Amino acid sequence: MSKSKSKIINKKMKKIAPIILCAAVMLCCSCQQKSAETTELVNDNAKNTTMEDLLTRRSVRSYTDEIPPMEVIEEICKAGTYAPTGMNRQSPIIIAVTNKEMRDRLSKMNAAVMGADNDPFYGAPVVLVVLADKNVHTYVEDGSLVMGNLMNAAHAKGLGSCWIHRAKEMFETEEGKQILKDLGIEGDYVGVGNCILGYTAGDYPEAKPRKENWVYWVK
């Protein structure tokens, strides 16, 4: 290539170089803006999904006998472990029961508290028993928050759930104490609730109308 042609090319490159650089900067800014918009959209969708789950969860009292995948149950339990607790002392524990023999045993214990012989677990194949250390003064509140997380997480995973009471009475019995001992659980644990879960059988329950004067505003 001759020197004259080389000089001409160099001059042209010098002229178009700022244009190329400007285009590159604009493209980079556009990509960053789109990335930020995408992130914001994802965050908004996550917020909307959370609110939707909170507003549409219902107590389910009819289940199939199909056990959900273990990884789903584990995720639900994990959500329970992230419930807020007083001073973050994490007083509750969860006994996750998928074993049918133990599930049926707990069902009979629960029914016995009422003097009944039906299935208080409504056929649900999974029971997550929440207990809490009574030496922590917020143990009831802590365990209740865990129960709330479990039920909301179950709904988010497409499962039905329901809080079944009488966990306290169940584990005050000698049989209940023996179960804890057999599981190697030591300490002053008190039953807070039984979270039953599984696939809903039949139609999903409709929401009942909210009562008046739920919220009193002080502005």
Rosetta silent file (secondary structure, phi, psi, omega in degrees, C-alpha in Angstrom):
SEQUENCE: MSKSKSKIINKKMKKIAPIILCAAVMLCCSCQQKSAETTELVNDNAKNTTMEDLLTRRSVRSYTDEIPPMEVIEEICKAGTYAPTGMNRQSPIIIAVTNKEMRDRLSKMNAAVMGADNDPFYGAPVVLVVLADKNVHTYVEDGSLVMGNLMNAAHAKGLGSCWIHRAKEMFETEEGKQILKDLGIEGDYVGVGNCILGYTAGDYPEAKPRKENWVYWVK
SCORE:     score description
SCORE:     0.000 S_00000001
   1 L     0.000  135.574 -178.267    0.000    0.000    0.000 S_00000001
   2 L   -73.022  160.287 -179.395    1.368    3.412   -0.917 S_00000001
   3 H   -64.412  -37.337 -178.671    2.086    6.044    1.724 S_00000001
   4 H   -64.228  -43.613  177.963   -0.520    8.391    0.250 S_00000001
   5 H   -64.357  -38.182  179.859   -3.266    5.762    0.477 S_00000001
   6 H   -63.441  -39.906  179.423   -2.195    4.936    4.043 S_00000001
   7 H   -66.111  -40.060  179.680   -2.464    8.582    5.046 S_00000001
   8 H   -62.217  -44.035  179.801   -5.936    8.852    3.528 S_00000001
   9 H   -63.578  -42.568  179.982   -7.112    5.756    5.458 S_00000001
  10 H   -62.002  -39.620  179.208   -5.611    7.082    8.691 S_00000001
  11 H   -64.896  -41.196  179.571   -7.421   10.407    8.237 S_00000001
  12 H   -65.131  -40.613  179.481  -10.726    8.623    7.611 S_00000001
  13 H   -63.873  -38.142  178.723  -10.212    6.425   10.674 S_00000001
  14 H   -64.453  -34.415 -179.769   -9.525    9.470   12.803 S_00000001
  15 H   -72.328  -40.698 -174.667  -12.800   11.001   11.624 S_00000001
  16 H   -89.117  -14.834 -178.958  -14.964    7.939   12.204 S_00000001
  17 H   -57.739  -46.235  178.575  -13.270    6.754   15.436 S_00000001
  18 H   -61.590  -34.195 -179.849  -15.206    9.221   17.659 S_00000001
  19 H   -66.392  -44.232  178.838  -18.433    8.142   15.955 S_00000001
  20 H   -62.054  -43.645 -179.993  -17.694    4.457   16.642 S_00000001
  21 H   -62.963  -42.817  179.321  -16.770    5.255   20.254 S_00000001
  22 H   -63.208  -41.154  179.449  -19.944    7.268   20.756 S_00000001
  23 H   -64.399  -39.716  179.898  -22.049    4.447   19.311 S_00000001
  24 H   -64.659  -41.921  179.183  -20.358    1.935   21.600 S_00000001
  25 H   -63.938  -42.644  179.733  -21.015    4.100   24.657 S_00000001
  26 H   -63.789  -40.016  179.233  -24.680    4.539   23.677 S_00000001
  27 H   -64.976  -41.291  179.411  -25.051    0.787   23.137 S_00000001
  28 H   -63.848  -44.061  179.476  -23.477    0.067   26.527 S_00000001
  29 H   -63.287  -39.647  179.638  -25.784    2.564   28.268 S_00000001
  30 H   -62.965  -41.788  179.268  -28.781    1.072   26.493 S_00000001
  31 H   -64.146  -41.949  179.388  -27.810   -2.440   27.645 S_00000001
  32 H   -64.267  -40.132  179.193  -27.346   -1.250   31.224 S_00000001
  33 H   -64.656  -43.075  178.979  -30.717    0.501   31.149 S_00000001
  34 H   -64.039  -38.345  179.028  -32.423   -2.623   29.785 S_00000001
  35 H   -64.313  -42.114  179.214  -30.679   -4.728   32.455 S_00000001
  36 H   -65.465  -40.941  178.953  -31.864   -2.357   35.192 S_00000001
  37 H   -64.371  -39.619  178.976  -35.394   -2.387   33.781 S_00000001
  38 H   -64.658  -44.019  178.536  -35.355   -6.188   33.662 S_00000001
  39 H   -61.160  -42.957  179.691  -34.126   -6.401   37.258 S_00000001
  40 H   -63.753  -40.003  179.449  -36.819   -3.950   38.387 S_00000001
  41 H   -64.243  -43.198  178.628  -39.471   -5.955   36.518 S_00000001
  42 H   -61.772  -44.141  179.007  -38.314   -9.206   38.139 S_00000001
  43 H   -62.763  -41.307  178.758  -38.385   -7.582   41.586 S_00000001
  44 H   -63.965  -42.548  179.304  -41.872   -6.198   40.964 S_00000001
  45 H   -62.694  -39.832  179.657  -43.091   -9.607   39.799 S_00000001
  46 H   -64.326  -41.381  178.739  -41.604  -11.241   42.911 S_00000001
  47 H   -63.941  -43.851 -179.626  -43.366   -8.692   45.133 S_00000001
  48 H   -63.626  -39.726  179.353  -46.647   -9.224   43.309 S_00000001
  49 H   -64.435  -42.865  178.950  -46.286  -13.009   43.606 S_00000001
  50 H   -60.266  -47.205  179.402  -45.609  -12.768   47.342 S_00000001
  51 H   -63.381  -40.355  179.057  -48.683  -10.604   47.889 S_00000001
  52 H   -61.179  -43.150  179.037  -50.769  -12.916   45.725 S_00000001
  53 H   -63.162  -42.032 -178.755  -49.677  -15.932   47.776 S_00000001
  54 H   -65.874  -35.459 -175.487  -50.478  -14.179   51.056 S_00000001
  55 H   -85.976  -16.825 -174.745  -53.928  -13.120   49.883 S_00000001
  56 H  -111.352   -4.007  178.040  -54.959  -16.393   48.255 S_00000001
  57 L   -68.277  138.674  177.962  -53.804  -19.045   50.747 S_00000001
  58 L  -132.854  158.217  173.827  -56.635  -20.978   52.345 S_00000001
  59 E   -77.999  125.353 -177.007  -56.888  -23.746   54.939 S_00000001
  60 L  -104.940  132.498 -177.730  -57.385  -27.026   53.100 S_00000001
  61 L  -125.190   31.069  175.346  -59.272  -29.880   54.725 S_00000001
  62 L  -156.263  122.675 -172.557  -59.272  -32.493   51.962 S_00000001
  63 E  -132.556  154.606  167.879  -56.156  -34.150   50.519 S_00000001
  64 L   -82.290  169.065 -179.755  -55.010  -36.858   48.153 S_00000001
  65 L   -92.229    7.904  179.876  -52.671  -39.501   49.559 S_00000001
  66 L   -75.663  127.065  178.124  -49.880  -38.556   47.161 S_00000001
  67 L   -83.196  127.068  177.892  -46.725  -37.416   48.967 S_00000001
  68 L   -61.437  159.526  177.441  -45.144  -34.303   47.393 S_00000001
  69 L   -55.368  142.138 -177.392  -41.515  -34.523   46.214 S_00000001
  70 H   -59.234  -36.249 -179.091  -39.044  -34.500   49.091 S_00000001
  71 H   -65.172  -30.553  177.396  -37.206  -31.474   47.696 S_00000001
  72 H   -70.139  -43.677  178.410  -40.442  -29.470   47.842 S_00000001
  73 H   -62.761  -39.113  179.136  -41.044  -30.472   51.462 S_00000001
  74 H   -64.370  -39.304  178.192  -37.452  -29.547   52.286 S_00000001
  75 H   -64.698  -39.824  178.762  -37.903  -26.089   50.732 S_00000001
  76 H   -63.686  -44.070  177.419  -41.055  -25.547   52.784 S_00000001
  77 H   -61.926  -39.063  179.111  -39.206  -26.561   55.948 S_00000001
  78 H   -61.597  -40.592  177.172  -36.380  -24.204   55.024 S_00000001
  79 H   -60.091  -37.612  177.597  -38.897  -21.361   54.766 S_00000001
  80 H   -62.281  -36.675 -177.972  -40.010  -22.250   58.291 S_00000001
  81 H   -72.295  -12.854  179.038  -36.469  -21.920   59.600 S_00000001
  82 L  -100.628   11.028  174.962  -36.316  -18.347   58.299 S_00000001
  83 L   -66.675  146.323  177.407  -39.333  -17.148   60.267 S_00000001
  84 L   -67.353  144.342  177.251  -38.536  -14.239   62.602 S_00000001
  85 L  -135.612  155.358 -178.370  -38.024  -15.159   66.244 S_00000001
  86 H   -57.516  122.205 -179.957  -37.600  -13.101   69.405 S_00000001
  87 H    56.009   22.371 -178.565  -34.023  -11.796   69.597 S_00000001
  88 H    53.753   35.577 -179.217  -33.247  -14.335   66.845 S_00000001
  89 L   -82.773   -9.678  173.090  -32.998  -17.051   69.498 S_00000001
  90 L    49.474   57.548 -177.252  -34.644  -19.517   67.112 S_00000001
  91 L   -71.242  -24.686 -175.692  -36.524  -21.384   69.814 S_00000001
  92 E   -80.709  162.635  167.977  -38.652  -23.608   67.521 S_00000001
  93 E  -134.742  160.396  179.328  -37.860  -26.959   65.901 S_00000001
  94 E  -123.127  129.894  171.318  -39.715  -28.813   63.149 S_00000001
  95 E  -104.320  108.436 -176.864  -40.394  -32.543   63.042 S_00000001
  96 E   -92.105  112.192 -174.169  -41.054  -33.321   59.369 S_00000001
  97 E  -109.974  114.361  172.433  -43.113  -36.508   59.113 S_00000001
  98 L  -116.665  -10.208  177.761  -43.576  -38.289   55.781 S_00000001
  99 L   -71.335  123.032 -173.973  -43.511  -41.796   57.274 S_00000001
 100 H   -64.022  -38.202 -179.508  -47.087  -43.135   57.110 S_00000001
 101 H   -61.993  -45.690  178.501  -46.808  -45.174   60.295 S_00000001
 102 H   -69.518  -37.999  178.277  -45.667  -42.161   62.313 S_00000001
 103 H   -59.405  -46.134 -179.920  -48.160  -39.912   60.545 S_00000001
 104 H   -67.324  -34.141  178.366  -51.026  -42.229   61.508 S_00000001
 105 H   -64.541  -45.094  179.062  -49.691  -42.494   65.046 S_00000001
 106 H   -64.980  -37.293  178.459  -49.686  -38.719   65.436 S_00000001
 107 H   -60.571  -44.528  179.170  -53.185  -38.555   63.983 S_00000001
 108 H   -65.785  -38.437  177.721  -54.488  -40.976   66.628 S_00000001
 109 H   -63.020  -41.578 -179.448  -52.729  -39.043   69.381 S_00000001
 110 H   -66.016  -42.560  179.368  -54.336  -35.827   68.154 S_00000001
 111 H   -64.546  -36.514 -178.367  -57.780  -37.413   67.956 S_00000001
 112 H   -62.303  -31.558  178.908  -57.385  -38.838   71.463 S_00000001
 113 H   -61.267  -34.386 -179.820  -57.008  -35.321   72.856 S_00000001
 114 H   -90.156   -5.665 -174.937  -60.533  -34.636   71.605 S_00000001
 115 L    71.570   30.780 -178.157  -61.834  -38.040   72.631 S_00000001
 116 L  -116.713  172.587  177.842  -62.487  -38.837   68.970 S_00000001
 117 L  -130.266   18.544  177.160  -61.455  -41.598   66.585 S_00000001
 118 L   -88.533 -174.929  178.088  -61.479  -39.723   63.254 S_00000001
 119 L  -102.666  102.386 -179.020  -58.480  -38.378   61.319 S_00000001
 120 L   -67.760  -11.154 -178.513  -57.854  -34.775   62.427 S_00000001
 121 L   -93.136    6.090  173.032  -55.252  -34.467   59.641 S_00000001
 122 L    54.416   30.475  177.495  -57.925  -34.753   56.914 S_00000001
 123 L    82.282    0.335 -179.758  -55.980  -37.367   54.987 S_00000001
 124 L   -62.829  132.766 -176.726  -52.901  -35.170   54.490 S_00000001
 125 L   -82.144  -11.815 -176.657  -49.835  -37.384   53.949 S_00000001
 126 E  -124.593  135.433  176.369  -47.303  -34.948   55.454 S_00000001
 127 E  -128.457  124.628  175.211  -47.233  -33.440   58.935 S_00000001
 128 E  -108.153  105.258 -177.726  -44.761  -30.769   60.018 S_00000001
 129 E   -88.450  125.810  178.750  -44.888  -30.585   63.800 S_00000001
 130 E  -106.118  122.913  173.664  -43.646  -27.303   65.264 S_00000001
 131 E  -122.555  162.926  179.273  -42.423  -27.280   68.851 S_00000001
 132 E  -146.228  152.274 -178.350  -40.542  -24.565   70.702 S_00000001
 133 E   -71.930  113.442 -175.870  -38.301  -24.247   73.746 S_00000001
 134 L   -69.146   -9.888  177.018  -40.507  -22.995   76.581 S_00000001
 135 L   -75.946  -12.764  174.564  -37.480  -21.463   78.314 S_00000001
 136 L   -94.791  121.015 -169.801  -37.571  -18.722   75.661 S_00000001
 137 L   -64.812  -15.629  177.733  -40.337  -16.323   76.690 S_00000001
 138 L  -101.168   21.773 -171.193  -41.400  -15.752   73.058 S_00000001
 139 H   -62.023  -36.690  179.583  -41.662  -19.458   72.251 S_00000001
 140 H   -67.514  -45.897  178.864  -45.380  -19.399   71.380 S_00000001
 141 H   -63.057  -42.949  179.653  -44.970  -16.383   69.103 S_00000001
 142 H   -59.158  -49.336 -178.922  -41.823  -17.883   67.547 S_00000001
 143 H   -64.302  -35.493  179.308  -43.528  -21.185   66.810 S_00000001
 144 H   -66.209  -38.725  177.573  -46.603  -19.426   65.429 S_00000001
 145 H   -66.435  -36.649  175.948  -44.492  -17.445   62.981 S_00000001
 146 H   -62.403  -44.484  178.496  -42.841  -20.678   61.833 S_00000001
 147 H   -58.443  -42.694  178.912  -46.303  -22.166   61.250 S_00000001
 148 H   -61.757  -44.403  178.154  -47.250  -19.136   59.157 S_00000001
 149 H   -61.720  -41.875 -179.081  -44.139  -19.456   57.013 S_00000001
 150 H   -61.834  -45.247 -177.590  -44.755  -23.167   56.473 S_00000001
 151 H   -68.563  -40.885  178.727  -48.334  -22.651   55.332 S_00000001
 152 H   -68.845  -37.254  177.846  -47.514  -19.735   53.038 S_00000001
 153 H   -66.857  -38.856  177.757  -44.546  -21.587   51.554 S_00000001
 154 H   -60.552  -43.645  178.704  -46.731  -24.641   50.937 S_00000001
 155 H   -63.220  -41.687  179.237  -49.211  -22.474   49.050 S_00000001
 156 H   -62.333  -26.433  179.511  -46.402  -20.914   47.018 S_00000001
 157 L   -94.107    8.215  176.849  -45.364  -24.449   46.028 S_00000001
 158 L    82.503   18.485 -179.635  -48.881  -25.376   44.946 S_00000001
 159 L  -109.980  154.401  173.021  -49.756  -27.437   48.024 S_00000001
 160 E   -87.381  157.702  179.167  -52.634  -27.232   50.449 S_00000001
 161 E  -155.019  165.794  176.400  -52.020  -26.821   54.164 S_00000001
 162 E  -161.977  143.242  175.434  -53.814  -26.300   57.448 S_00000001
 163 E   -84.798  119.925  176.082  -52.885  -25.556   61.053 S_00000001
 164 E  -108.626  123.229 -176.615  -54.082  -28.395   63.283 S_00000001
 165 L   -75.794 -171.203  175.621  -54.103  -27.593   66.989 S_00000001
 166 L    76.441   13.735  174.863  -53.495  -29.821   70.041 S_00000001
 167 H   -64.232  -35.673  179.852  -49.754  -30.253   69.427 S_00000001
 168 H   -59.793  -50.321 -178.743  -49.197  -29.029   72.974 S_00000001
 169 H   -66.120  -35.827 -179.174  -51.396  -31.738   74.472 S_00000001
 170 H   -59.226  -43.978 -174.055  -49.948  -34.407   72.176 S_00000001
 171 L   -94.882    7.173  168.117  -46.410  -33.896   73.379 S_00000001
 172 L   -89.553  -13.865  179.785  -47.353  -33.555   77.003 S_00000001
 173 L   -77.754  162.356  177.702  -48.356  -37.235   76.976 S_00000001
 174 H   -63.275  -36.575  178.771  -45.910  -40.000   77.792 S_00000001
 175 H   -64.878  -41.980  178.281  -46.184  -41.231   74.215 S_00000001
 176 H   -63.845  -43.057  178.008  -45.337  -37.796   72.887 S_00000001
 177 H   -62.942  -35.690  179.894  -42.368  -37.484   75.220 S_00000001
 178 H   -68.794  -36.719  177.295  -41.171  -40.913   74.117 S_00000001
 179 H   -61.193  -45.204  178.294  -41.331  -39.885   70.458 S_00000001
 180 H   -61.585  -42.696 -179.734  -39.114  -36.893   71.173 S_00000001
 181 H   -63.201  -43.461  179.864  -36.720  -39.099   73.118 S_00000001
 182 H   -63.578  -29.727  179.145  -36.586  -41.668   70.309 S_00000001
 183 L   -85.326   -1.638  179.635  -35.751  -38.874   67.863 S_00000001
 184 L    77.418   22.021 -179.678  -32.930  -37.688   70.113 S_00000001
 185 L   -92.982  116.988 -179.531  -34.667  -34.402   70.894 S_00000001
 186 L  -115.166  149.753  178.717  -33.724  -33.110   74.326 S_00000001
 187 L   124.315  177.604 -176.768  -34.924  -30.004   76.116 S_00000001
 188 L   -92.951   69.948 -177.635  -38.125  -28.370   77.299 S_00000001
 189 E   -92.030  136.485 -179.700  -40.011  -28.374   74.014 S_00000001
 190 E  -118.113  136.086  178.030  -43.715  -27.580   73.864 S_00000001
 191 E   -66.981  133.699  178.421  -45.951  -28.346   70.891 S_00000001
 192 E  -107.252  -44.868 -178.751  -47.162  -25.229   69.073 S_00000001
 193 E  -170.264  158.803  173.910  -48.927  -26.598   66.007 S_00000001
 194 E  -110.073  116.603  176.787  -49.213  -29.334   63.389 S_00000001
 195 E   -95.587  106.181  176.910  -48.882  -28.082   59.828 S_00000001
 196 E   -89.176  147.062  178.217  -50.493  -30.690   57.579 S_00000001
 197 E  -154.103  159.534 -179.367  -49.833  -30.433   53.858 S_00000001
 198 E   166.669 -170.164  178.416  -50.309  -32.239   50.575 S_00000001
 199 L   -81.684  133.659 -178.394  -52.133  -31.996   47.267 S_00000001
 200 E   -67.660  133.602  174.024  -55.651  -30.614   47.524 S_00000001
 201 L   -99.268  123.391 -178.420  -58.458  -33.048   46.758 S_00000001
 202 L    88.134 -162.238 -176.795  -61.404  -31.322   45.091 S_00000001
 203 L   -75.033  146.280  176.961  -61.926  -27.600   44.685 S_00000001
 204 L   -74.879  136.738 -176.032  -59.689  -25.112   46.406 S_00000001
 205 L   -59.234  142.591  175.167  -61.583  -23.253   49.163 S_00000001
 206 L   -83.352  152.215  178.004  -63.006  -19.825   48.389 S_00000001
 207 L   -73.670  138.190  174.083  -62.141  -16.850   50.577 S_00000001
 208 L   -83.684  152.650  179.432  -64.765  -15.806   53.069 S_00000001
 209 L   -57.647  142.026  176.854  -65.654  -12.091   53.253 S_00000001
 210 L   -75.316  142.645  179.630  -63.384  -10.088   55.520 S_00000001
 211 L   -69.582  159.678  176.623  -65.047   -8.721   58.640 S_00000001
 212 L   -74.982  157.202  176.240  -65.600   -5.012   59.056 S_00000001
 213 L    59.215   37.661  173.291  -63.215   -2.927   61.150 S_00000001
 214 L   -64.865  -42.522 -174.105  -60.239   -5.227   60.670 S_00000001
 215 L  -118.864  129.358  174.210  -57.914   -2.225   60.619 S_00000001
 216 L  -108.538  117.785 -175.295  -58.171    0.911   62.740 S_00000001
 217 L   -89.464  139.968  171.790  -56.126    3.739   61.279 S_00000001
 218 L  -125.404  101.324 -175.167  -54.320    6.364   63.317 S_00000001
 219 L  -109.316    0.000    0.000  -53.022    8.982   60.889 S_00000001
